Amino acid sequence: MESLLRALRDDYLADLPTRLHEMENEVLALEDVNKYEEYYQTLFRNVHSIKGSAGTHGLFILTKICHRLEDHLTSKKNVDVITHSEASNLLNYIDLLELAREQIINGKEVFTKIESELDALAVVAFKDVIKVIIIGQSASTIDLITKLLINYSVQIVTASNGLQSLDKLMNDKFDLMFVGMELPVLNGIAVIAATRMSKSINATIPIVLFTSTVRIDVEPMLSVDYIIQRDSNMMMNVDEAFKTLFKNS
């Protein structure tokens, strides 16, 4: 069985340059407004496929690079075309995938330089993007907020329960949190308390809390910026809160 898994892993790595070359052509096609939608969808599917296979084979550095590339592509989902400079940024991820592949083949399993370059790419890619985490058990509410916020320059990450959200909040930097009071595993107050008291990278993040309760008391130490009731005015209040917190966005 080990021999079979190794053979499948080697086949995957051998086939990767061809797939990366296809991705390069797809990125370059994004500079053409007439081809953007078609090649955007193809590119995203290819990245997702490479990421999934890399995870299956335990090639987690490839998974990480693809995940970051997916995030970058998601931020470009609602544009009509990208500039040459933006295409160059996307091609840099593909270069890192090839570099990581070469290291893996040569038995080098320390990827410090690649991870550093990946972090530097994120700074460039998302310097003007507001990173938002939406935490809620209602898929329809998350969808409504997402559709509203895509009118702005945002990157959106979602979580369906409190415990899942804490893992994201402890490891990734966000600019804004939307969180529902009623959540599985840990409720909204518990998530806020853990975030505020953790002294993590998101300890001072602006927070918008949703609740179906007419009135709710939140401890001052938790420092919630907005409490929005789930009613007919909810989306209008979300928009107002967002524009107030990010006036120049």
JOQUIRA-V36923 format. One line per field, one symbol per residue. psi: psi as a letter, one per 40 degrees, with the letter a starting at -180 (. if undefined). A space follows every 50 residues. Layout:
# JOQUIRA-V36923
psi: ???
This chain:
# JOQUIRA-V36923
psi: ddddddddddddddeddddddddddddddeehdeeddddddddddddddd ddddddefgdddddddddddddddeedfidiiiddddddddddddddddd dddddeehehfddddddddddddddfdehhhhhhhiehddddddddddee eigihhiiieiddddddddedihieihhhidhiichidddddddddeefa eedeihhhhiiehdihhhhddeghdihhigaeeddddddddddddgde.
